[in-house]
């Protein structure tokens, strides 16, 4: 008999709001999504400029969204892939779950990251590019191996902390999180494959 989906809500911070919702899609649907996204997306490993040199990122990614949701990061421009039907369905699940919690949100783009194992990573950063606006709302879905997202305060207000992100969870980073904190996915040995989907709203210019 299948296990019932656990739909807990964990408020990690009140101000700025940082909230984790478990059981977004349901265990079976989340596992199917992990396999399909791994198999069906055209994963890329772009090079980014760091201290004047080009380096391949230590993970694979796909930038996806509305046609005019262009994004500039670390000196590189990213044009979105069209919405994959499954990713569009996950976006609907995210907005519905947030609406249940009284959070109104819309997303026109998503960055998908694929981590083959615990050695692949994401360095310290805030999602504070100008296209995201002054205080963006970011919703991050985790599929696959549970890993901790490490947070630190940008001005040293408090001690750093981990937020564990289990399979089929949704992390809401609300207004003020990107302005006041940085986050990173640091290496963790003996961990398996993970795919994250970070939904966001890009303030777009009209298509030329």
C-alpha positions as CSV (number, residue, x, y, z in Angstrom):
1,X,0.0,0.0,0.0
2,X,1.6,3.4,-1.0
3,X,2.5,5.8,1.7
4,X,0.4,8.9,2.1
5,X,2.0,12.2,1.0
6,X,3.3,14.3,3.9
7,X,2.3,17.9,3.4
8,X,4.1,19.7,6.2
9,X,4.9,23.4,6.2
10,X,8.0,24.6,8.0
11,X,8.6,28.3,8.7
12,X,12.4,28.6,8.8
13,X,12.4,32.4,9.0
14,X,9.7,34.9,9.6
15,X,11.6,38.0,8.4
16,X,12.6,37.7,5.7
17,X,10.1,34.9,4.9
18,X,11.7,31.5,4.3
19,X,9.3,28.6,4.2
20,X,9.5,24.9,3.2
21,X,6.5,23.0,1.9
22,X,6.8,19.2,1.8
23,X,4.9,16.9,-0.5
24,X,4.4,19.2,-3.5
25,X,3.6,16.7,-6.2
26,X,3.3,13.4,-4.2
27,X,6.0,10.8,-3.9
28,X,5.1,8.9,-7.1
29,X,4.6,11.9,-9.3
30,X,7.8,13.5,-8.0
31,X,9.9,10.4,-8.8
32,X,8.4,10.2,-12.3
33,X,9.2,13.9,-12.8
34,X,12.8,13.3,-11.8
35,X,13.3,10.6,-14.3
36,X,11.5,12.4,-17.1
37,X,13.3,15.7,-16.7
38,X,16.6,13.9,-16.5
39,X,15.9,12.0,-19.7
40,X,13.9,14.6,-21.8
41,X,15.7,17.9,-21.3
42,X,18.7,19.2,-23.3
43,X,21.0,19.7,-20.3
44,X,23.8,22.1,-20.9
45,X,27.1,23.0,-19.1
46,X,27.8,26.6,-20.0
47,X,30.9,28.5,-19.3
48,X,30.8,31.6,-17.0
49,X,33.5,34.2,-16.6
50,X,35.1,34.4,-13.2
51,X,38.0,36.7,-12.4
52,X,38.5,37.2,-16.1
53,X,38.6,33.5,-17.0
54,X,36.0,31.1,-18.4
55,X,35.0,28.1,-16.3
56,X,32.5,25.4,-17.0
57,X,29.9,25.3,-14.3
58,X,30.0,22.4,-11.8
59,X,26.5,21.1,-12.7
60,X,24.2,21.1,-15.7
61,X,21.4,23.5,-16.3
62,X,18.5,24.6,-18.6
63,X,17.0,28.1,-18.7
64,X,13.3,27.9,-19.6
65,X,10.4,30.3,-19.8
66,X,8.4,32.7,-21.8
67,X,10.0,33.8,-25.1
68,X,11.1,37.2,-23.8
69,X,12.3,36.1,-20.4
70,X,16.0,36.7,-21.2
71,X,18.5,36.6,-18.3
72,X,22.0,37.9,-17.9
73,X,24.3,36.2,-15.3
74,X,28.0,36.5,-14.8
75,X,28.6,38.3,-18.1
76,X,26.6,35.7,-20.2
77,X,23.2,36.1,-21.8
78,X,20.6,33.3,-21.6
79,X,17.7,32.9,-23.9
80,X,15.0,30.6,-22.6
81,X,14.1,27.2,-23.9
82,X,10.3,26.9,-24.5
83,X,8.3,25.5,-21.6
84,X,8.4,21.7,-21.4
85,X,4.9,20.5,-20.7
86,X,5.9,18.7,-17.4
87,X,7.7,21.8,-16.2
88,X,4.6,23.9,-16.9
89,X,2.6,21.4,-14.9
90,X,5.0,21.7,-12.0
91,X,4.7,25.5,-12.2
92,X,1.0,25.2,-11.8
93,X,1.4,23.0,-8.7
94,X,3.8,25.5,-7.2
95,X,1.4,28.5,-7.7
96,X,-1.5,26.4,-6.4
97,X,0.4,25.3,-3.2
98,X,1.5,28.9,-2.6
99,X,-2.1,30.1,-3.1
100,X,-3.3,27.6,-0.5
101,X,-0.8,29.3,1.9
102,X,-2.1,32.8,1.0
103,X,0.9,33.7,-1.2
104,X,0.0,35.2,-4.6
105,X,2.8,34.4,-7.1
106,X,3.3,34.3,-10.9
107,X,6.4,32.9,-12.7
108,X,7.4,33.4,-16.3
109,X,10.7,31.5,-16.1
110,X,12.6,28.7,-14.3
111,X,16.3,27.7,-14.0
112,X,16.7,24.0,-13.8
113,X,19.9,22.6,-12.3
114,X,21.0,19.0,-12.5
115,X,23.5,17.7,-10.0
116,X,24.8,14.3,-11.0
117,X,26.2,13.6,-7.5
118,X,27.2,15.3,-4.2
119,X,30.4,16.7,-5.7
120,X,28.5,18.9,-8.1
121,X,27.6,22.2,-6.6
122,X,26.5,25.9,-6.7
123,X,28.6,28.6,-5.1
124,X,27.6,31.5,-2.9
125,X,25.3,33.9,-4.5
126,X,22.0,35.8,-4.2
127,X,19.4,35.8,-6.9
128,X,19.5,39.6,-7.2
129,X,20.1,40.3,-10.9
130,X,18.3,43.5,-12.1
131,X,15.9,41.5,-14.3
132,X,14.4,40.0,-11.1
133,X,13.4,43.4,-9.5
134,X,14.3,44.8,-6.2
135,X,12.8,42.1,-3.9
136,X,12.1,39.0,-5.9
137,X,10.0,36.0,-4.8
138,X,11.8,32.7,-5.7
139,X,10.2,29.3,-5.4
140,X,12.6,26.3,-5.6
141,X,11.4,22.7,-6.1
142,X,13.8,19.8,-5.2
143,X,13.7,16.4,-6.8
144,X,16.0,13.5,-6.0
145,X,18.7,13.3,-3.3
146,X,18.1,15.4,-0.2
147,X,20.8,18.0,0.2
148,X,21.2,21.1,2.5
149,X,21.1,24.6,1.1
150,X,23.5,26.7,3.1
151,X,22.4,30.3,4.0
152,X,24.5,33.1,5.4
153,X,23.6,36.7,6.2
154,X,25.1,39.3,3.9
155,X,26.0,41.7,6.7
156,X,26.7,39.2,9.5
157,X,23.5,39.7,11.4
158,X,23.4,36.1,12.6
159,X,25.1,32.7,12.2
160,X,24.9,30.7,8.9
161,X,22.4,27.8,8.8
162,X,21.4,24.8,6.6
163,X,18.0,24.2,5.1
164,X,17.6,20.5,4.2
165,X,15.6,20.1,0.9
166,X,14.1,16.6,0.6
167,X,12.7,15.0,-2.5
168,X,9.4,16.6,-3.5
169,X,9.8,19.8,-1.4
170,X,9.2,23.4,-2.3
171,X,11.2,26.2,-0.7
172,X,9.8,29.7,-0.8
173,X,12.3,32.5,-0.6
174,X,10.1,35.6,-0.1
175,X,10.6,39.3,-0.3
176,X,13.9,40.3,1.3
177,X,15.7,36.9,1.3
178,X,17.9,37.8,-1.7
179,X,18.7,41.2,-0.3
180,X,19.7,40.0,3.1
181,X,21.1,36.5,2.6
182,X,23.3,34.5,0.3
183,X,22.9,30.8,-0.4
184,X,25.0,27.9,-1.7
185,X,24.7,24.2,-2.5
186,X,28.0,23.0,-1.1
187,X,29.7,19.6,-2.0
188,X,28.4,16.6,0.0
189,X,30.1,13.2,-0.6
190,X,28.1,10.0,-1.2
191,X,24.9,11.8,-2.3
192,X,23.1,11.0,-5.5
193,X,21.4,12.8,-8.4
194,X,19.3,15.9,-7.7
195,X,17.4,18.3,-9.9
196,X,16.2,21.7,-8.7
197,X,13.7,24.0,-10.4
198,X,13.9,27.6,-9.3
199,X,10.8,29.5,-10.6
200,X,11.0,33.3,-10.8
201,X,9.6,36.3,-12.6
202,X,11.8,38.1,-15.1
203,X,10.9,41.7,-15.7
204,X,11.0,41.6,-19.5
205,X,11.5,44.1,-22.3
206,X,9.3,43.9,-25.4
207,X,10.7,41.5,-28.1
208,X,12.5,43.4,-30.8
